[in-house]
Amino acid sequence: MKRTFRAALLFLGLATAAAAAQKTDTLKVAGWHSSGDAYKSEQAVRAVKGVVRVETDKVKAELTVTYDDAATNRAAIEKAVAGAGYSVKK
């Protein structure tokens, strides 16, 4: 009985971990003219629940974000960039 219970707990734990995967997206951002613009976008994206890591490249006008896809999605990240005053190129 204990063995069956432990096996069930292990299975549920693995199933939950598999469902909550990290995803990385690179977004092209329009409207950056300085390092401050990139920083402002970065801070806005960091505030999104589920975001794990954010990197910006001002020269390429790119924002690379790693996030837990069970907690957030690309649309929420794009909304944060828009809220900071910039737009994501499609």
N, C-alpha and C positions, 0 to 999 in steps of 0.2 A: 504494500500500500504506500509506504513512504517513498519507495523507488518510483512508483508511477506518478506520485505527486511531484517529486523532484524533476522527473522527465517533463512533465507538463509545464512546470515553471520555467525550465530551461528553454523549451520550445517557444513559449510566449515571449520570453526575453529576447530570443534570437529573432523572432518575427517582428517585434517592435523595433529592434535595432536595424533590421533590414529595411523597414519602411521609412525610417528617418535617415535618408542619405544626404550627404553634402553634395552640392552642385556648385560649379563655378561658371560664371558668365562674364564676358567682356562686353561692355557697352561703349559705344562711340557717343561722346557728349558734345553738343553744340553750345557755344556761348562762353567758353573759357578763354580768357585773355591774359590771365596771370596765375601764379601759383596759389594766390588767395582764392581764386575761383575753384580750382581743383580741390583745395582744402575744404572749402565750404560744402562742396558736393560730397566729399569723403565723409565729413562729419554727419551730414544728413543721412547718408546710407548706413553708417555705423549705428545710428539710432533705431534702425528697423530691427524689430525683434526677430531673431533667427540668423542675423548676419554674423558670420564668424570672422571674416577677414576682408579688408578693402585695400586696394592699391590703386594709385592713380599715376598716369603718365601724361603730363601736361603737353609734351611735344606731340604725342600721337592723339591727344584729346580722348584718352581711353580710361575707363574705370573698370577694374577687374574685381569682382566680388564673389566670395565663397559664402554660401549660406545653407542652412538646413532647410531642405525643400518641404519638410513637413510643417515648418513654422512660418515660412514666407514664400514668396514667389517673385518672378522677374517683374511683374506688374507693380507690386508694392515697392520694389527698388526703384523702378522708373518714376513712380509717383513721388518718392523721396527726392530724387534728382530734380524733378519739376518743382517741388516745393522749395528747393534751394534757389530756384530762379533759372534753371537750365533745361535743355531738352535732350532727349536721347534720340539719336539718328536711327531710323529703321533700316 
